[in-house]
Every structure is written in C-alpha cells, then in structure tokens.
C-alpha cells in the first residue's frame, strides 16, 4: 500500500512539475511537446525525477 501511495504522490508532483516546466518553456518560445497524459504521468510516477528528465530529454532529442 505504501508503494502505491508513493507512486501516486510522485505522479501528482511530476504532473505539477510538467505543467510549470511546459508553461515556462512556452513563455521562452520553446515547445518540447511533452504532454500531460497517462503515459507521462505513469513515467514520472514510477521513475520519479529521472523519469521526468527522460521525458524532457526525449523532447530535446526530437527538437534536434
């Protein structure tokens, strides 16, 4: 039960972080295309901060 709650909390915090990062990047004129959906929430929930970095790393790679 504790692991499930941990994944849920990381997913919620990751979603909030994605929202603010996307907003900041949009104001700077960059659009990496990291949307907030079930796959990205699960990725940030299961992997945590490294998962969030991986999502934005993939976005930067696609930008190149």
N, C-alpha and C positions, 0 to 999 in steps of 0.2 A: 504494500500500500504506500509505503514511504517513497519507493522508487517512482511509482506512478505520479504521486504528488510533485516530486522533484522534476519529472519530465514536463508536467503541466505548467509548473511555475517558470521553467526555462523557456517553454514555448510562448507563454504570455509575455515574458520580458523580452524575448527575441522579436516578437511581433511589434512591441512598442519601439524597440531599437530600430527595426527595419523601417517603421513609419518615419521616425525622426531622421534617420540617415537618408532615406529617399527624399524627404522634404528638403533637407539641407543640400543634397546634390542637385535637386531640381532648381533650387534658387541660384546655385552656382552655374547652371546651364548644362549639367551633365545628367544623362538618363541612362542608368545601367540596366534597367529593365528587370530588377529584382522585385517581382510582385509578391503580394501577401496572399498566399493561398495555402491549402492543406499541406502540400509538399514542402514548402519553405518553412511553415510553422513546425512541422514534424522534424525537419532537418535541424532547425535551431533548438528544438526541444530535446531531441535525442543527443545531438553532438554538442550543444551549448555554444559558447563563444567561438570555438574553432569552426563549427558548422556555419555560423553567421559569416565568418571571414571567408569560408569556402564559397558561399553563395555570391558574395561580392567579388571574390577572385574570379569566379566563372564569368561574372558580368563584365569585369575589366578585360578578361581574355577575349570575350566576344566583341568588345569595343575595338580591339586592335585589328 
